[in-house]
Amino acid sequence: MIVGIDLGTTHSLIGVHGTEGPRLFPNPHGQLLTPSVVSLADDGTVLVGQAARDRLVSHPESSVAHFKRWMGTDRETRIGAHRFRPEELSALVLRALLADAEAALGHKVEEAVISVPAYFSDAQRKATRAAGELAGIRVERLINEPTAAALAYGLQQREQDGRILVLDLGGGTFDVSILELFEGIVEVHASAGDNFLGGEDFLEVLQQAFRTDHAVNDATLDNLERAQLSHRLELLKRELSARGEASMDITLSGKPLQWTMEESRYAQLCEPLLQRMRTPIERAMRDARLKPDALDDIVLVGGAARMPMITRLVTRMFGRLPLRHINPDQAIALGATVAAGMKARDSSLREVVLTDVCPYTLGTQVSRLGPDGNSRSGYFHPIIQRNSVVPVSREDVFHPISAEQKFVRFGVYQGESPTVDKNIKLGELQVPLTGQSGGDRSVTTRFTYDVDGILQVEVTENATGKRHELILEQNPGVLTPEQIRQRLLALDALKVHPREHQPNLALIARTERLYAEYVDYREQLQYWLMQFREALESQDIQRIERQHRELSRALDDMEGLQ
């Protein structure tokens, strides 16, 4: 059985497609959403999910979140005595999800379909595959998140052909895809997006407004106070999505502060972010050569899409309300499970062909003659344009600058800038020119890009027919197979808490978070925590379960959740 996974910036989910349709698995707390957060306990134990998210507030120096934004880079995060790459942090989240799936299914899971932002680069996609390998599974397919959303809505099952615009605003990324559905084929016509625009950026707007209104200097706050402020503002943001106004109380640097925000003011403050959202939407529409009235449906998914200002933006741009009847937090995961079911050839699913596009333009560096007749290097020459349906193969002919030239150097780049210094260099191929001086010394260069993100560069000397080849399977910032083996051994050596203990650890972390936040209730919280720890030490299962229920209810009452 192949599972479907939504490996998100803020939350992650896992599920399968069975005879009754897609089914998502709960974590040990009974929740479908597992926070994409990793923390290291004082004894070196790795915590993932809810316990780790609460420790973001109480122990910010030993916890990390939002590492999906670093995928495809060689950035390392230090937690305690360990240093983790983004792939390793993602692998720890994947391991927690797989444990939940295996607990529900009763057997080991070895294959998965994982969703990724449509605008993820080649390096980011390979880093996601590496995370799966580090977690001990084979990644059968990476599916673009907007395509997964379309599958969740069952748009591939509709009888009529149609064009669908999918907007996915998650915690850390914004994706736009235009899909066409016809004769059992889901074809991506255009993708665009912003890998650094999501719910976290809308939260930063609230943080800036709070600091401005209360003249709070961020530099004067310690890590714990910053984490508390971020947590309180996240709760306020959620309340604003449900109501027109929200308030919060917090104590910073010993000073109690009260703050109220109206949804109308919040939308005004977020106007620059909303304008950033318009840019990839308009780009995708231009690339697909479509007018708004040519769209049959608009789908809005992603947790951050709950904000009313997002629905208003889409409605203003297209003159209609988007589809939102599936839980926006779950839509991508549900679609990933449908894709997994297709991959496993589930008999309950109609056979559908999913096509993809190359999200970035691929090309090489060339020199061009200036007005004075002199050549100038550093220009980008596209060979495969962005949004070309993959697999795709394109070629072009190039000539040496001078008759004396002994070789040509083909730098392979990815990006949308007219100059290569602003694009990403993927590799280089140097080709000797063996043709006779004065004869044909041109070369034909072919780029071939497949569904697995592998780019083949072939350069043929036209005078001799001699072929030179470069296969680009690795990118800067992506682990090699040997590095993956070494990192896998290091991860296996980490002590990860058993799944059945996670709810108790999460309850302790939550109590510690509230102790850090609510100064007036510290004595009571400390007493409750002592009681619960004594119950755990007794190893009396019934006593532990009773204390767990009582402490959970007390904390719910304190936070006003009931």
N, C-alpha and C positions, 0 to 999 in steps of 0.2 A: 504494500500500500504506500502511495506517495502522499506526503502531507503538503499543504499549502501554507506559506508563512509570509506574513507582513512584518518585515523587519523595519520598524519605524524609528523616527528620531525621538519621539516622546514615549510612545507605547508600541508594543509588538504583540502579535496574535498568531495562533496556529490552529489548523483544523484539517479536516479531510472531507472528501465528497463520497457519500454513500448512497444507498438505494433511496433514502429519504431526502437526498439533497445535501447541500453543504452544512457541515457541523463544526463549530468552533469549540475548543477545549478550554475549560476553566483552569486557572492556576490554583495553588493550594489554598488561596483565600476565597475561592469560589468566583473570582472575577475573570472575565474574558480578556481584559486588557492587562498586560504585564508591563509595568514601567521599564523603559530601556535605560536602566540605571544600574551601575555596578559600584559596590562599596566593599571595603576591606575592614573586617572587625578587628578589635584589639588583639585577638589571638591569632590573627592571620587568616581567618576563615573568609572566603569570598561570599558575599551576599548579592543577590540579583533580584530586581523587581521592587515590590512594595517596601520591604525592609530597607533596601538601599536608597529608595527615594526619600523615606523619612530621615535617613541618616544624612541626606544632602543638607538638611537643616541643622541637625544636631552635631554632625561630624563632617562638615563640608570639605575639610582637608584630606579626608580619606574616601571620598565619594566622587563619582564622575558621571555626567549625563551628556546628551547631545553629541556623542562621538560619531554619529552617522555623518555629520557634516565634515568630518576629517577623513572619511574613507577615500582611498586612492592617494593619500599622502603618507610620508614616513614620520609623521608626528608621533611622539611618544608621551604618554601621561604617567607621571609618577604617583603611585598610591602606596604609601608605606614603604616597604623595601623593594617593591616591584615596579617595573616600568612596562606599560602596556601600549601596543599599537592599536589603532582603531579596529583592525581585523580581529584582534584578540578579545577586545571588549565586546565586539559584536558576537564573537563565538561564544562567550560566556552567556550572553542573552539567549542565543540559539540553543545552548545546552539546557538552559532552564525551560525553554519552550518544549524541547524534545522530551524532557522528563515528564512534563504535563501530558503530552500526547501519549507517551508510552504507558503512563499510569491509567489513562482512560481506555486505551486500546488493549492493554495487556500483553503487548509484544514490542520488540525493538523496532525503531524507525530508522531506515537507512537512506531514504531518498526524499528529496523535497523540491518544490517549485517555490522560489523566493521572489517577491515583488521588489522592484527598484524604481526610483524616479525615472521618468522617460528621458529626462535631460542629464542623467548620469553619464559621465564620460567613460571611455574605454577603461581607464585605470580604475575608476570607481566600481565598475561592473566586475572586473577581475578581482578587486579587493573583496567584494561581496562573495564571490565564489570561494576565495581563500578562507573567508570566515566560516563558510559552510564546511570546508575540509577540516579546519581546525576544530569544529564542533563535532566532527565524526560522521558527517553525512555527505552523500553525493548530490550535488545540485544539478538536477535534471534540466532545469530551465530557469532563466531569469525572465520574468514577465514585467513589462512596464506597468506601473501603477494605474495609469488611466485606462489601459486595456483591461486590467483586472477589474476596475470599477464597472466597465461596460459589461463584463461577464457576470458580475454580481447582480446587475439589473436585468440580466437575462436578455439583453438586447440582441445577442447572437441568435436567439430563438424566434425572433419576430419574423413574421411571414413576408413583410414588405422590406424592400431595400431601403437604406437610409443613411444619412450622415449625422454623426453624433459628435458634439463637442464635450470633452470631459475636462473639468477643472478640479485639480486636486491640491488643496492647501493643507499641508500637514504641519507638524510641529517645526520642521526645519527647512522644508523645500516646497516650491510651488511648481506644479506641472500642468502643461496644457497639451492636449492631444486631440486631433480631429480624426475620427475613425469612419470608414465607410463599410457598411455591411451589405454584402450581396452574394447570393448563391453559395451560402455556407462558408464564406470567407470574411474574416474581420481584418481589414487592411488599414494600416495607419497611414494617413495622408500627410500629416505634418505633426511635428512635436516642437515644443518650445518650453521655456521655463526659467526658473531662477533657483539655483541650488542653495542660495543663502537668503531666502525669503520664506518665512513661515510664522507659526504662532509665537515662537520665541521673540521675533522682531516686534510683533504687536505687544508682547509683554514688556519689551524694553521701552516702548513709548509710554506705558503706564509708569514704569520706574522713573523715567526722566521727568514726567509730569509731577510725580510725587516729590522728587528731590527738589524740583523748582518751586512748587507751592510751599514746601516747608523749609526751604533754604538748607537742605541736607547736603553736606559735602560727602560724597561717596568715599573719599580717601580717609575720612575720620571713622568710618564704620569698620568693625572687624569682620572676619569671614563669616562668623556665626550670625551677626546682625544682617549682613548682606543676604545670606541664605534665607533667614526669616522673612525679610522684606520681599524677596522674590516669591516665596511660598504664599504669603498673604495676598500679594498682588495677583498671583495666578488664580486664587480663589475668587478675588474681586472680579477678575476678567470673566470667569465663568458665570458669575452672578449677573454681570452686565449683559451677557448673551441671552439670559432668561428674562431680565427685567430692564427697565429704562434707567435705573439708578442703583448704585451699590455703595456701601460704606465699609470702612475697616478701622480697627484700632490697633496700634502697635507702640511698643516702647523702644526707643533707640537712644543710646548713650544716656540712659537713665531718664529720658524725657518722654512722657506719654503723648502720643500724637493721634489725632482723629482725622480721617480723610473721606470725602465723598466725591464720586465721579458720576457724571451723567453720560448716558450712551451717546447723546448728540455731540457733547464736547469730545468724547473719546474718538468718535468717527472723524471729527474735524482734525484732531491731532494726528490721526492715522492717514490723512489724505496723501502724504508723500508715498506711503507704502501702497495705497490703493492705486496710485499712478504707476508705481513699479509693476503692479499686477497687470495693468492694461497693456504694457509693452509686449510681453510674450504672447498675450491673447491676440493682439493685433498682428504680431509677426506670424503666428500660426495660421491665421486667417489669410494673410497675404500669400504665404508659402503654398497653401492649399488652393489658392485662387477662388475663394468662396466669399459670397456676400452673406450677411447675417440671416436673410430670409431663406437661404439654401439649406440651413440646418434643420433637421427633423426633431432633434432633442438636445437639451443641454443638461449635463449631469454634474452635480456639485458634491464632492466628497472631501474627506479629511477632517480631522477634529476641529481645526481652526475655522472651517467653513461654517460652523455654528453661529459665528458672529453676524448679527443682522446687517451690518454694513457690507459684508461680502455679498449677501443675497441682493441687496439694493444695487451694488455695483453691477452685478451680472444682469439684473433686470433692466437697468438703465441702458446698458450696452446693447442688449439684444431684444428688448421690448417684450420679454416674457419671463415667467418664473422658471427657475431650473428644477429638475427632478431632485427630490431630497427625501424620499419616503423610506430609504434604507438608512439605518444608523450610520452616519458619516464616519464614525470611528471604526466600524466593522466592514465597510464596503470593500476595501482593498483586500482584506484577509479572505472574505467570502469569495471574491473573484479569483484569488490565488488558489483556493481549494477547488474551484471549478476547473481551472487550468490544470491542476494536479490530477483531477478526475479524467480530464481529456487525455493527459499524458499516459495515464494508466488504462486508457481505453474503457472507461466506465460505460457499461451498456445503457445506462439511463440518460446519457448525454448524447446529443446529436453531434456527429463529426463536424468539427469546425477547423478551418485552416486559419492560424493566426500569423499575420505578417508583421514585420517590424521595419523601422527605418533607421538610418544612420543619423544620430542626433547632431553630429557636428560635421562641418566640411573638412575633407582630407585633401591634402595637396603637397606641393613641394616648393622649394625656394628657387627663384629665377632672378636673373639680372635683366634690366630693361634699359633701352637707350633713352637718354635724356634729350632735351631740346638742343644741347650743345654737341650732340653726337657721341658723348661719352656714356659708357654703361654704368649703371648703378645697381648694386646688389641689394638683397634683403626683401624682395617683393614676394608675396604669397601667390602661387598659381594653383587654383582649385582644380582637382581632378574628379573627386566624388563630392558632389554638392550635398549639403545637409538635407535631410528628409528624403534621400533616395531610398527606395524600398530595397531591403537586403534579402538575400544575397545580391550584391551588385558588383559589376566589373566595368571599369572605364579606362581608356588609354589616351595618350597624347604624345605628340612628337616634339622633341627638343633638339636644339642645335648648339654647338659650342660657340663661345663668344669670339674666339680667334682661331685662325688656321693652325697656330703653333700649340694649341692646347693639347695636353697629353691625357687628361682624364676629366670626367665630370663628377661632381659630388651632389648626390640627391639627398637633401635633408627632407625627412617626412614629417609633416606638421598637421596639427588638428586645431581648428579655430575659425573665427569669422573676421579676423582683422586683415586688411590689405598688406600688412607687413608682418614678416615672420617673427620679429622680436616680441610681438604681443600675442602670438599663438603658442601652442604647446608642442615642443619637439618630441616626436615619438622614436626617432631613430635616424640612421644615416646609411647610405650605400654609395661607395666610391666605385666608379666604372672606368676602366682604362679605355682610351680611344685608339683602337688598333687599325682603323681604316687609313687609306693612303691620303696624304695631304693633297687637297684639291678635289678629292673624290667626295662621296657621300659619307659624312661623318656624323650624321644625325642618329639619334637613339629614340626608340619608342618605349615609353614607360606606361605600364599597366598597373593600376591599383585594383585589388579584389578584396572585398570586405564581406565576411560571412556572418551568420546569425549568432555565432559564438564570440563575436568581437575580435576575430583574428584578421589582421590585415596582411595581405601578401603583396609585395612590391616586386615587379618584374621589369627589368630594363634590358632591351634587346638592341645590340649594335646592328643598324640596318645594313651596313656594308658587308658584314660577315655572318650575320644571323646568330652570333654568340649571345647567350642569355646569362644574365646575372639576377640573383634572387635574394630577397630579404623577407623573412617572416617575422612579423612583429606580434609576439604573444605576450611580451612583458612591457611594463611601463615603469618610469621612475616612480618610486613610492610603493611598488607592488612587490610582495614577497616572492622569492624564487622557490622552487620545490624543495631545495635543501633547507632554506630558511623556514619554510612551513614545517618540515620535519622537526627542526630544532625547537621551534615555538610550540609545537604540539607536545613535545616532551615536557617543556616548561609548564604548560597549562595542566597537563596530567598530574604534575607534582603538587598543584595547588589543592588546598583543602576546601572543597565546596560542600556547604551544609546540605544534608539530606533533605529531599523535598518535603517530607512529613514534618520537619522541624521549622520550616519557613514561616508558617502562620504565627508561631510563638515568638520567633525572632522579630517578625514584622510588628507584632504588638508591643514588644519591648522598645523597638526603634520609634514607634509612634508615641509611646509614653514619654520617651526621652526628648522627642521633638517638642511635645506640648510643654514639657518641663522647661525647655529652653525658651519657649514663646510666652507662656503665661506665668509671669512672675508671682502674681497674687495666689496662684493655686499650687505653688511648688511643694509645700508641705504635704498637701493631700496627694499629689501625684507621686511623690517619693514614697509615701506609705503604700499606695496601691501597687507600685512597682516592687516594693519589698515583699508584699503579700504574694504577688504573682511569681516572683523568683523562688520563694519558699515552696510554692506549689510545684514548680518545675523540679526542684531538688528532691521532693518527696517521691517523684516518679509514679505517683498515683494518677492513672489516666483519668478517672472520673473527676478527681479533685482539680486536675489541670484543666479539663474541659469546662468545669463549672466556673473556675476562676477566669478562664479566657472569656466566657460569655459575659460575666459580670463586669470585667474590666473594659471589654469592648463597648458595652452599653453605657458605662460611665463616661468613657472618652467621647462617645457619640453625643451624649448630652452636653458635655463640656464644649464641643465644637458646634453645637446647634445643628447637628445633622439629622435629628429626629424631631 
